């Protein structure tokens, strides 16, 4: 949890020692003490939002939605929408972590491409 807060990120992939993606965990998952990953039990008071120290990442680890590093931005955007996720884990040809692509990253790229297109139309 501290890593997420310190780095200002909302989630991160968890990898094996070899760099293969095991899953993904988000701050929301770490806070949600309900037994269903991705769903917070609204009936709990704030004291339940701070998990005990002995709780392990594996307790809330979810399957990561992955995309190959050679995939198009369009493919990645479609996958984010279809799977209703906030981020994709980008993997290389060996299935090892290459990076993370967030919805914000995709949106920034689309806006940048649109701005380039609009400037070219003005010329």
C-alpha positions as CSV (number, residue, x, y, z in Angstrom):
1,X,0.0,0.0,0.0
2,X,2.8,2.4,0.9
3,X,4.4,1.8,-2.6
4,X,1.1,2.8,-4.3
5,X,0.9,6.0,-2.2
6,X,4.5,6.9,-2.4
7,X,4.6,6.6,-6.2
8,X,1.2,8.1,-6.8
9,X,-0.1,5.0,-8.6
10,X,-3.4,3.2,-8.3
11,X,-2.3,-0.4,-9.0
12,X,0.7,-2.5,-10.0
13,X,1.5,-5.9,-11.5
14,X,3.0,-8.6,-9.3
15,X,5.7,-10.7,-11.0
16,X,7.7,-13.8,-10.3
17,X,11.4,-13.6,-9.8
18,X,11.8,-14.4,-13.5
19,X,9.6,-11.4,-14.4
20,X,6.5,-13.3,-15.4
21,X,3.2,-11.6,-14.5
22,X,1.4,-13.4,-11.7
23,X,-1.5,-10.9,-11.4
24,X,-2.3,-7.3,-10.5
25,X,-3.3,-5.6,-7.3
26,X,-4.8,-2.1,-6.8
27,X,-5.2,0.2,-3.8
28,X,-8.9,-0.5,-4.0
29,X,-8.3,-4.2,-3.7
30,X,-6.0,-3.7,-0.7
31,X,-8.6,-1.6,1.0
32,X,-11.6,-3.8,0.2
33,X,-11.9,-6.4,2.9
34,X,-14.8,-8.1,1.2
35,X,-14.0,-11.6,0.0
36,X,-14.8,-10.7,-3.6
37,X,-11.8,-8.9,-5.3
38,X,-12.8,-5.6,-6.8
39,X,-15.9,-5.2,-4.6
40,X,-15.9,-3.3,-1.3
41,X,-18.3,-4.2,1.4
42,X,-20.1,-0.9,2.1
43,X,-21.5,-2.2,5.4
44,X,-18.0,-2.0,7.1
45,X,-16.9,1.1,9.0
46,X,-13.6,2.9,8.4
47,X,-11.7,0.8,11.0
48,X,-12.1,-2.2,8.6
49,X,-10.5,-0.3,5.7
50,X,-7.0,-0.9,7.1
51,X,-6.0,-4.5,6.6
52,X,-3.9,-6.2,9.3
53,X,-0.2,-6.3,8.6
54,X,-0.2,-10.1,8.2
55,X,-2.5,-9.8,5.1
56,X,-0.7,-10.8,2.0
57,X,-0.8,-9.4,-1.6
58,X,-1.8,-12.8,-2.8
59,X,-5.0,-12.5,-0.8
60,X,-6.2,-9.8,-3.2
61,X,-4.3,-10.6,-6.3
62,X,-6.4,-10.6,-9.5
63,X,-5.7,-11.9,-12.9
64,X,-4.0,-9.3,-15.0
65,X,-5.4,-8.3,-18.4
66,X,-2.3,-8.3,-20.6
67,X,-1.4,-6.9,-24.0
68,X,1.7,-7.6,-26.1
69,X,4.2,-4.7,-26.4
70,X,3.8,-4.8,-30.2
71,X,0.0,-4.4,-30.1
72,X,-1.5,-1.2,-31.5
73,X,-2.9,1.5,-29.3
74,X,-6.3,0.8,-30.8
75,X,-6.1,-2.9,-29.7
76,X,-5.1,-1.8,-26.2
77,X,-8.0,0.7,-26.0
78,X,-10.5,-1.9,-27.1
79,X,-9.2,-4.3,-24.5
80,X,-9.5,-1.7,-21.7
81,X,-13.1,-1.0,-22.7
82,X,-14.1,-4.7,-23.3
83,X,-12.6,-6.0,-20.0
84,X,-13.6,-2.9,-18.0
85,X,-10.2,-2.4,-16.5
86,X,-8.2,0.6,-15.5
87,X,-4.9,-0.7,-16.7
88,X,-3.3,-3.3,-18.9
89,X,-0.1,-5.1,-18.1
90,X,2.2,-5.0,-21.1
91,X,4.2,-8.1,-21.7
92,X,7.1,-9.0,-24.0
93,X,7.4,-12.1,-26.3
94,X,8.4,-14.2,-23.3
95,X,5.4,-13.1,-21.3
96,X,7.6,-11.0,-19.0
97,X,6.6,-7.6,-17.7
98,X,7.4,-4.8,-20.1
99,X,5.2,-2.1,-18.5
100,X,1.8,-0.9,-17.6
101,X,-0.6,1.0,-19.8
102,X,-3.4,2.9,-18.0
103,X,-6.6,4.4,-19.4
104,X,-5.0,7.8,-18.8
105,X,-2.0,6.8,-21.0
106,X,-4.3,5.8,-23.8
107,X,-6.4,8.9,-23.5
108,X,-3.3,11.1,-23.6
109,X,-2.0,9.4,-26.7
110,X,-5.4,9.7,-28.4
111,X,-5.5,13.5,-27.6
112,X,-1.9,13.9,-28.7
113,X,-2.7,12.2,-32.0
114,X,-5.8,14.3,-32.5
115,X,-3.9,17.5,-31.8
116,X,-1.2,16.5,-34.4
117,X,-4.0,15.7,-36.9
118,X,-5.7,19.1,-36.3
119,X,-2.4,21.0,-36.7
120,X,-1.8,19.2,-40.0
121,X,-5.2,20.2,-41.2
122,X,-4.4,23.9,-40.4
123,X,-1.3,23.7,-42.7
